[in-house]
C-alpha cells in the first residue's frame, strides 16, 4: 500500500502545472527584466491528521484544491523573502539536507513570470528535477512530497509580490 506522500507526489507535479497555468514559450517577452523581483518561499508542514491549521494559509485557494485539500493540519515551518535577479539561481536550505533552487526567468507580456524550481540532494539524484512554471504575480504555486515528522513538506513559491499575513 502506498503512503500518502507516495500517492501525492505524482499528483503534486500535475497540480503545480495546473495551478500555475503553464503557457507556451511564444508568449514571452524579449529577454528578462534587469530589476530584482520580490518573492516569497513558504515551507509548510502538512498532515492528514487533525491538528493546527495556520490561519494565514486558509485564504490561499491553491491549498483548497487537490491534492492539498486532503491535509487537515498545516503549519508554516519556514518563510523566506527574496529579491530575485533574472537568471541568477537562489538556493534555500530545506529539511533533511535538501536545497530548493529557484531561478527567475523572463517576465512575459501578460505580466506573468517564468520560474524554474528544483529540489536537490547534494551528491545524489535530484528529488524534484527542474520544473518550469509560468506564475501570475502574487499567486503561489506549490510542490509537495517529502515526508517529514509524520507529515509532508509542501513548498510554496510566490513571485512578483510578497504576501502580508495581515492583509
VOGU-3710 file (C-alpha; in Angstrom, 3 decimals, decimal comma):
1> xxxxxxxxxx> 0,000/0,000/0,000  1,353/3,412/-0,926  1,842/6,062/1,746  0,086/9,436/1,433  3,373/11,044/0,257  3,821/8,398/-2,434  0,250/8,967/-3,627  0,556/12,772/-3,532  3,942/13,209/-5,222  2,940/12,257/-8,807
11> xxxxxxxxxx> -0,235/14,324/-8,498  1,649/17,257/-6,973  3,617/17,925/-10,150  0,387/17,825/-12,146  -1,224/20,165/-9,615  1,668/22,598/-9,919  1,263/22,652/-13,656  -2,487/23,227/-13,391  -2,308/25,809/-10,621  0,460/27,809/-12,250
21> xxxxxxxxxx> -1,253/27,923/-15,653  1,758/26,855/-17,675  1,767/28,523/-21,073  3,654/28,277/-24,342  7,018/29,928/-24,875  5,953/32,156/-27,789  4,068/34,458/-25,405  7,272/35,522/-23,603  8,811/38,973/-23,535  12,106/39,579/-25,254
31> xxxxxxxxxx> 14,680/38,811/-22,531  14,473/39,086/-18,740  13,950/42,337/-16,872  17,047/43,704/-15,165  15,177/44,733/-11,998  15,035/42,484/-8,956  11,680/40,890/-8,285  10,313/40,209/-4,805  9,451/36,626/-3,995  8,450/34,531/-1,018
41> xxxxxxxxxx> 9,085/30,864/-0,293  6,953/29,025/2,249  7,964/25,681/3,693  4,807/24,175/5,160  4,450/21,045/7,263  1,142/19,370/6,408  -0,624/16,331/7,833  -3,730/14,262/7,096  -4,312/14,050/10,853  -6,354/16,659/12,676
51> xxxxxxxxxx> -4,221/19,431/14,076  -3,443/23,132/13,917  -4,060/24,957/10,641  -2,158/28,220/10,251  -4,818/30,910/9,680  -2,614/32,735/7,147  -2,899/29,689/4,859  -6,707/29,483/4,876  -7,096/32,182/2,200  -4,795/30,522/-0,349
61> xxxxxxxxxx> -7,072/28,994/-2,993  -4,483/26,512/-4,278  -4,302/24,813/-0,873  -8,052/24,146/-1,025  -7,667/22,111/-4,226  -6,404/18,533/-4,736  -4,009/17,175/-3,707  -3,511/19,755/-0,959  -7,105/19,818/0,318  -6,565/16,375/1,883
71> xxxxxxxxxx> -4,424/17,889/4,620  -6,222/18,647/7,898  -3,269/20,364/9,577  -0,765/22,873/8,160  1,914/24,892/9,899  4,430/27,260/8,338  7,791/25,678/9,044  9,821/28,466/7,407  9,193/31,610/5,368  11,886/33,353/3,335
81> xxxxxxxxxx> 11,564/36,650/1,497  13,791/37,020/-1,534  14,724/39,527/-4,196  15,327/37,515/-7,347  17,506/38,738/-10,182  16,780/37,268/-13,619  18,736/34,125/-14,475  20,527/34,085/-11,084  19,697/30,891/-9,140  18,916/31,266/-5,460
91> xxxxxxxxxx> 19,144/28,289/-3,082  17,215/27,775/0,121  18,083/25,073/2,633  15,302/22,569/3,263  14,999/19,914/5,973  16,925/16,662/5,548  19,802/18,416/3,750  17,908/19,189/0,566  18,007/22,513/-1,260  15,340/24,349/-3,187
101> xxxxxxxxxx> 16,785/26,126/-6,195  14,664/28,896/-7,687  15,577/30,855/-10,802  13,597/33,760/-12,200  13,350/33,826/-15,975  11,529/36,234/-18,242  8,616/38,418/-17,341  6,022/37,833/-20,019  3,995/40,468/-21,845  0,928/39,432/-19,823
111> xxxxxxxxxx> 2,806/40,211/-16,564  3,404/36,598/-15,506  6,835/35,252/-14,619  8,713/32,255/-15,942  10,181/30,493/-12,895  12,323/27,381/-12,623  12,417/25,342/-9,429  14,128/22,137/-8,411  14,831/20,302/-5,179  18,311/18,868/-4,971
121> xxxxxxxxxx> 20,055/16,471/-2,651  23,794/17,196/-2,622  25,783/14,393/-4,304  22,597/12,433/-5,084  19,908/12,307/-7,740  17,573/15,323/-7,693  14,433/14,848/-5,619  12,487/17,164/-7,931  14,192/17,683/-11,274  13,878/21,058/-12,957
131> xxxxxxxxxx> 10,283/22,209/-13,189  9,407/25,281/-15,234  6,302/27,232/-14,260  4,555/30,334/-15,571  3,312/32,095/-12,432  0,947/35,031/-12,034  2,250/37,838/-9,794  1,312/37,176/-6,190  -0,303/33,793/-6,921  1,641/30,984/-5,252
141> xxxxxxxxxx> 2,348/27,592/-6,750  3,125/24,531/-4,641  5,033/21,264/-4,764  4,814/18,516/-2,148  6,025/15,056/-1,391  8,907/14,892/1,077  7,911/13,053/4,267  8,822/14,921/7,416  7,951/14,113/11,049  4,744/12,216/10,337
151> xxxxxxxxxx> 3,592/14,691/7,722  4,541/16,037/4,311  6,516/19,131/3,385  4,713/21,454/0,997  6,820/24,137/-0,693  5,065/27,288/-1,878  6,607/29,901/-4,154  5,052/33,327/-4,744  6,751/35,688/-7,224  6,064/39,324/-8,010
161> xxxxxxx> 4,830/40,384/-4,611  5,127/39,247/-1,052  2,181/38,147/0,995  1,358/40,083/4,110  -0,412/37,850/6,639  -2,177/40,969/7,947  -3,823/41,976/4,625
//
